[in-house]
């Protein structure tokens, strides 16, 4: 398992303004202009409340160029390695490839397809809020972009990961329903352990899930579909069948390509079996899964 906070640079606000705390090894750590830009984008998102207009970001030419580069590089990889459901959602949503879209623009495209909308996030959203909001058809999305020195790499989820990965997935109604059920599971949790279990199964499905389709192993996880490098490497991982107890308890390192992935046998296993897991999950589910495993082993 992992701590969600490892994924995001902390964002704070005090009398001196908003500060985004980048780690020393972040590509933009020693770039004062990039730091200031991150803080300019983070401020309105940090202060935003539901019902307010979604903050608009006037993206720079350099930021739009990063978006164009990533979209151009990922497009042929998606055609070759992504599941049909993602490709169909991507076509239906029709995101611009020449500029960074605004969050409310993406929401306007998603609403008639799956009913989802995007809310702005300055950085880390508390686990219960992030997953619980999925039950309401809300996905929390960052608005900043990765550093221009490495346009095909980001150490944290940026708008490219959120929109190219998750946004296109949410354009597929069946996959969006699985996410909604994950949110409902999170809402039912009364313990941190239960919520973390939901988050970890989500990680190995919606974030880093793979699927056998027409005899080929293809990607459906947003983390793979938005990663220029990892999407080319996932077929070299150890591929296991779905095992919810293992997915909810295995130790893994988020800073490296995932060495072990869990595969669905077609879209129906994702929408039915994974969807059913989230639909029936409660705090006692991990214990029941462990007991069933022990009975099978004895």
Secondary structure, DSSP 4 states (H G I P E B T S, - for coil): ---GGGGS-EEEEETTEEEEE--TTSTTTT-HHHHHHHHHHHHHHHH--TTSPPPP----HHHHHHHHHHHHHHHHHHHHHB-HHHHHHHHHH---SSSPPPHHHHHHHHHHHHS-EEEE-SS---HHHHHHHHTTTEEEE------GGGTT--SS--HIIIIIIIIHHHTSHHHHHHHHHHHHHHHH--SHHHHHHHHHHHIIIIIT-EEEETTEEEE--HHHHT-TTGGGTGGGSEEEE--HHHHHH----TTS--SEEEEEESHHIIIIIIHHHHHH--TTHHHHHHHHHHHHH-
